[in-house]
Structure formats: C-alpha cells, structure tokens
Amino acid sequence: MLNVGLNHFLVISAVLFSFGIFGIVTRKNAVMVLMGVELMLNSANINFVAFAKFGAFGNQGQLIALFVVVLAAAEAAIALAIVLNIYKTFNSINVDEIDSLKE
C-alpha cells in the first residue's frame, strides 16, 4: 500500500510551480502568461493544504487556500478585461509587441 506523505505533495507543488514559471518566461501570449500565474497559485494552494494536513495548523491551510482561489478568480476577471482592452487598442495580445501605452 502506498503512503502519500508531505514529500509527495511538495514535489507535485514544485513541478506545478516550475511549469508556471516556464509558462511565464517563455510565452509571448498574454493569456498563456496568465495561465502560468494560475499554475503558480494552484501550487501554493497545494502547499497550504498539505501543510495544514500534516502540520498542526488545523483548518487554516484550507481557509488560506479558499482565499487564494477567490483572489485568483478576481485576478483572472480583471486580467482578462485588461487583455481584451489591450487587444482592442493594439490588435495583438503578444506581450513583446505591446511596448507603449496610449493615454
């Protein structure tokens, strides 16, 4: 029987965080950059829940993870509105092509 411990959760979280960093650094599309940020937030949630389960933190890890999920939803809504506004202004959502802002 396989015992899943804290190390397993930390490895999965580190892999997700690495994929998020990779997505932010290598992608030119703003939506893909936002997806990288979401991966990083989800990896932090895994850490919060894992430490709450294996530590003596009670329900605090789940509460912080719930707060991060709400924060991620608000961030996604605002960021997508900004991306749509940038597309309307520049006709592109590539991060490299957006180098000046209009007043």
N, C-alpha and C positions, 0 to 999 in steps of 0.2 A: 504494500500500500504506500502511496506517495504522500508524504507530509509536506504541505506547502507552508513555507516559513517566510519570514520577513525578507530574507535574501532574494527569494523569487520575485516578490513584489518590487523590490528595489531594482533588480535587473530589468524587469519589464518597464518600469518607470524611466530608467536611464536610456533604454532603447527608444522609447517614445520621445523623450526629450531630445535625443540625438537626431531623430528623424525631423522633429520640429525645427531645430537649429539648421539642419541641412536644407529644409524647405525654405526657410527664411533667407539663407545666404545664397542659394543657387537659383532661385526662381525670379523671373522678371515680372510675372503676372501678379498684380496686387491681390487677387483673390487667393492665389496659391500661398502668398505670404501670410494672409490671414488664417489659412488652414494650418500653416506651421505654428502660428501663435496658439491656435486652439489645441494642437497636439501637445504643446508645452504646458498649457493649463491643465489638460487632462492628466499628464504625467504628474503634475503637482497634486492633483486630486487623489491619484493612486497612492502617493506617499502619505498624504494626510490620513486616508482611511486605513492604510497598512499600519502606520504608527499608532493610530487610535486602537486598532485591534490587538496589536502585540505589545503596546505600552500600557501605562496606567493613566491614560488620558480620558477614559470614559467615552462620551458621545461628542467630545469637542472636535475630533477629526472629521466626523460626519457633518457637523454643523459648518465647519470651515469649508468643507468640500461643497456643501449646498450653496454657501455664499459665493464660492468661486464659479459655480455653474450659473448662478444668477448674473454675476458680473460678466461672464463670458457671453451670455445671451445679449446683455445690453451692449457689450463691446462689438458683437457681431452686427447688431442692428445699426449702430452708429457708424461702424466702419464700412458696411455695405452702402449706406447712404452717402458717405464721403466718396467711395469708389464710383458710384453712379454719377455724382456731381463732377468728379474728375473726368469720367468718360464723356459726359455731356460737353465739358469745356475743351478737352484735348483730343477727343475721338480715339483714345487709346487708354488702356489700363496697365500698360507696361511701366514699371517703376523707373526704368532707365530713361524713358522718353519724357518724363514729367520733371523738368528741371527748373521751371519758372512758374510762379503763381501770379494770376491776374487779380487786380483789385476790384 
